[in-house]
Amino acid sequence: MKTIAVFCGSSPGNDPVYMEQARKLGEVLVENNINLVYGGATVGCMGAVADAVMAKGGKVIGVIPEKLRNVEIAHEQLTELHVVKTMHERKALIADYADGFIAMPGGTGTLEEWFEVFTWAQLGYHEKPCAFLNVNEYYSPILSLFDHMIEQGFVKADYKKLIVIDKEPSQLVSKLQHYQSAYIHKW
C-alpha cells in the first residue's frame, strides 16, 4: 500500500482526542512508508493529519477545489497541491491516487466522500479497502444504521463486512495493509 486517502473534518471537533488521533494517524502513515492524499486544507483534523505526515518527512498530496481554496484554507506547504474546479474532480483525483480510504471523524462532506468510495467498492469499481477510524465511537451510530439497513433488506450483510474498522490508527493501518478484497455480486 503506497498511498491512503484520509477523509476528515476541516474542523477540530469538540473533543481534543480528534486532533490527537489525526496527528497520530499521520505519524503511523509515515512509520509504514505510506503517503497521504487528502482534501488539501490546513485547518481542523485535515490540517493535523497532513502536518503530522510532513513533520515526519512523509509525502502529502492535497486536492482542493478553487472555490474552497480560501474557505478551507489551502495548505500551500504540501509535497503536491492540486487545485481543481469541482468537488467531483477532487474526489476522482483523490480516488485515483489512493490505494485505500480512511474516514476519520468529520461532517457531511466526510461521510459523502467515504460513502461514495464504499459504494464503488460494493459495485466492483475498485477493490480498495474502505475504513472507519472509530475515534471516540464516532462511527458507531453509522454501524448501527448499517444493521438497520440490513434488517430492512436494503443492504446485504456481507457488505458491512467490507468495512475495515478500528479505534487505534496503527491497528487500522495494519488491517488495511493486510486487506483482501471480497467482491460480492449485488444481483
MOQUI-V349581 format. One record per residue. N is the residue number from 1. RES is the residue in one small letter. SS is DSSP state (h for helix, s for strand, l for the rest). PHI is phi in radians with two decimals (999 if undefined). OMEGA is omega in degrees with one decimal (NA if undefined). Layout:
n->{N	N}
res->{RES	RES}
ss->{SS	SS}
phi->{PHI	PHI}
omega->{OMEGA	OMEGA}
//
This chain:
n->{1	2	3	4	5	6	7	8	9	10	11	12	13	14	15	16	17	18	19	20	21	22	23	24	25	26	27	28	29	30	31	32	33	34	35	36	37	38	39	40	41	42	43	44	45	46	47	48	49	50	51	52	53	54	55	56	57	58	59	60	61	62	63	64	65	66	67	68	69	70	71	72	73	74	75	76	77	78	79	80	81	82	83	84	85	86	87	88	89	90	91	92	93	94	95	96	97	98	99	100	101	102	103	104	105	106	107	108	109	110	111	112	113	114	115	116	117	118	119	120	121	122	123	124	125	126	127	128	129	130	131	132	133	134	135	136	137	138	139	140	141	142	143	144	145	146	147	148	149	150	151	152	153	154	155	156	157	158	159	160	161	162	163	164	165	166	167	168	169	170	171	172	173	174	175	176	177	178	179	180	181	182	183	184	185	186	187}
res->{m	k	t	i	a	v	f	c	g	s	s	p	g	n	d	p	v	y	m	e	q	a	r	k	l	g	e	v	l	v	e	n	n	i	n	l	v	y	g	g	a	t	v	g	c	m	g	a	v	a	d	a	v	m	a	k	g	g	k	v	i	g	v	i	p	e	k	l	r	n	v	e	i	a	h	e	q	l	t	e	l	h	v	v	k	t	m	h	e	r	k	a	l	i	a	d	y	a	d	g	f	i	a	m	p	g	g	t	g	t	l	e	e	w	f	e	v	f	t	w	a	q	l	g	y	h	e	k	p	c	a	f	l	n	v	n	e	y	y	s	p	i	l	s	l	f	d	h	m	i	e	q	g	f	v	k	a	d	y	k	k	l	i	v	i	d	k	e	p	s	q	l	v	s	k	l	q	h	y	q	s	a	y	i	h	k	w}
ss->{l	l	s	s	s	s	s	l	l	l	l	l	l	l	l	l	h	h	h	h	h	h	h	h	h	h	h	h	h	h	h	l	l	l	s	s	s	s	l	l	s	l	l	h	h	h	h	h	h	h	h	h	h	h	h	l	l	l	l	s	s	s	s	s	s	h	h	h	l	l	l	l	l	s	l	l	l	l	l	s	s	s	s	s	l	l	h	h	h	h	h	h	h	h	h	h	h	l	l	s	s	s	s	l	l	l	l	h	h	h	h	h	h	h	h	h	h	h	h	h	h	h	h	l	l	l	l	l	s	s	s	s	s	l	h	h	h	l	l	h	h	h	h	h	h	h	h	h	h	h	h	l	l	l	l	l	h	h	h	h	l	l	s	s	s	s	l	l	h	h	h	h	h	h	h	h	h	l	l	l	l	l	l	l	l	l	l}
phi->{999	-1.71	-2.44	-2.05	-1.50	-2.08	-1.78	-2.86	-1.26	-1.48	-1.90	-1.47	1.38	-1.58	-1.96	-0.99	-1.07	-1.15	-1.22	-1.03	-1.26	-1.10	-1.11	-1.11	-1.05	-1.02	-1.12	-1.12	-1.03	-1.12	-1.03	-1.81	0.97	-1.99	-1.38	-1.91	-2.14	-2.76	-1.30	1.43	-1.59	-1.81	-1.85	1.08	-1.11	-1.03	-1.15	-1.12	-1.17	-1.15	-1.07	-1.14	-1.11	-1.16	-1.09	-1.64	1.50	-1.49	-1.70	-2.24	-1.94	-1.89	-2.33	-2.37	-1.23	-0.91	-1.09	-1.68	-0.96	-1.65	-1.23	-1.52	1.01	-0.97	-1.50	-1.42	-1.76	-1.30	-1.05	-2.45	-2.25	-1.82	-1.79	-2.02	-1.48	-2.28	-1.12	-1.05	-1.13	-1.01	-1.13	-1.13	-1.20	-1.04	-1.10	-1.12	-1.25	-1.41	-1.76	-2.99	-2.32	-2.17	-1.82	-1.61	-0.96	-3.02	-1.71	-1.13	-1.11	-1.06	-1.10	-1.08	-1.11	-1.18	-1.13	-1.11	-1.21	-1.17	-1.09	-1.04	-1.13	-1.03	-1.50	1.45	-1.32	-2.67	-2.10	-1.52	-1.23	-2.13	-2.25	-1.96	-1.54	-1.49	-1.11	1.04	1.05	-0.99	-1.64	-1.02	-1.08	-1.23	-1.12	-1.17	-1.08	-1.00	-1.02	-1.12	-1.10	-1.14	-1.02	-1.51	1.47	-1.78	-2.38	-1.28	-1.00	-1.13	-1.16	-1.11	-1.19	-1.28	-1.38	-1.60	-2.33	-2.83	-1.63	-1.95	-0.94	-1.15	-1.20	-1.12	-1.09	-1.06	-1.07	-1.14	-1.17	-1.82	-1.15	-2.08	-1.12	-2.38	-1.05	-2.04	-1.21	-1.26	-2.00}
omega->{-174.7	-174.9	176.8	172.8	175.4	173.6	180.0	-173.7	170.1	173.1	179.4	-173.9	-176.5	-178.2	-179.5	-179.1	-178.8	178.2	177.7	-178.1	174.6	178.0	-179.6	177.8	177.6	178.5	179.9	177.6	-179.2	178.7	-179.9	178.9	-180.0	176.2	176.4	165.3	-175.2	-173.1	169.9	-177.3	178.0	-174.4	173.4	179.1	178.2	179.8	-178.4	-179.4	179.8	179.8	179.7	178.0	-177.9	179.6	179.2	176.4	-179.7	-179.6	179.3	176.9	178.1	177.6	-175.9	174.9	179.8	-177.6	-178.5	-175.6	-179.7	-179.7	179.5	-179.8	-177.7	-179.8	-174.2	-176.0	-176.1	174.0	176.2	172.8	178.1	175.5	-176.7	-176.9	-171.1	173.8	178.5	178.0	178.8	-176.5	-179.9	-179.3	175.9	-179.5	178.7	180.0	-167.3	170.9	178.7	-173.2	175.5	169.2	168.7	175.3	-179.9	-177.6	-175.4	177.9	177.2	180.0	-178.6	179.9	-177.8	-178.4	177.2	-178.9	176.6	176.2	177.3	177.7	178.9	-176.3	177.3	177.4	173.2	179.0	-177.9	179.4	177.7	-169.7	169.3	167.1	-168.7	179.9	174.3	-179.3	-174.9	-175.4	179.1	176.5	178.2	176.9	174.5	176.5	175.8	178.1	178.9	179.2	177.0	179.6	-177.9	174.1	179.7	179.4	174.8	-179.7	-179.5	179.5	178.5	179.2	177.7	-177.1	176.2	-173.6	169.4	178.0	-173.0	-178.0	-177.0	178.3	179.1	179.7	176.9	177.8	179.1	-179.6	-179.0	-176.6	173.6	-178.8	178.0	-178.0	-179.7	178.2	-175.1	-175.4	NA}
//
